[in-house]
C-alpha cells in the first residue's frame, strides 16, 4: 500500500484574506461528541472536572478554550475539543469520535460579523452573542456551529464535505460587504 | 417569524422544521376505537386563532417543541419542549 498523506479540509484554500477579514483554518485536534445518558448529567460533569479539569457548558456557551475545552453542541450534547476522552466519561455518556468530520475556520476582522449576518439568521450583535457564546445554526443553508471567540473573531464549523462550499459562500459575503463599505 | 426555543432563545423560522398539529403527542390508548385512530392519523383542525404545533429545531439544538401561536394575528405565544408537554 502506498504512502498516505493526511490532508486538512481547507488544504490549499486558507489562510486567506478577503475584504480586510482574515480566514484561517483551525486544527482543533481530537473532537469527541459527548451525549450524557438520561439522568447522568451531574455524574458526567463531575467526571469531566475530575478527569480533565473542564466544566460541562450551559446551553449556548463554551467552557475552556478552542484548544482545550467543551463546546455546547445541541440539546444534551457537547463537543470535547483537543482532549482524548478519559475512561471515566464513557460510563456516563455516549462518545463519538468526530475528529475528521468537521472543517473549522477562524474568521477575524471588523466586518466579520457583518459578512456572517448575510449567511446565518443568528443575531450576532455583541450584546446578544458575546465572547464564549456558541450556536448551532445554519450558515448558507449548511448545518453549522458558530462561536464568538473574540470581539471580532468567530470560529465556524461545518461538515468537512462542505468546506469548499463554505469558502465560496464566505468569499461572496466578504467581498459584498467590502464593496458596500468602500462606497 | 421567530420562535422562542426554550434551549436556544429566540431563533429565526428558517432553523425549524414544521411538523403539524401537536395532536401527534396524544396517541390513542390501547383498545381505542377506529374513530380515535382516524382522528389521530388523518383529521386535523384548521383553527382561526390559537393553535398548538410541533416544530423541530432542525438546524439548531435538535429539540422538538410545542409552539402555541395565533393563526389570525400571527403572534407566537409560547414554546415548550415536546418531552415536557407530553408528560
Interface residues (C-beta under 8 A of the other chain):
Chain A: X59 X60 X74 X75 X77 X121 X122 X123 X135 X136 X137 X138 X143
Chain B: X7 X8 X9 X10 X11 X12 X14 X15 X57 X59 X60 X61 X62 X63
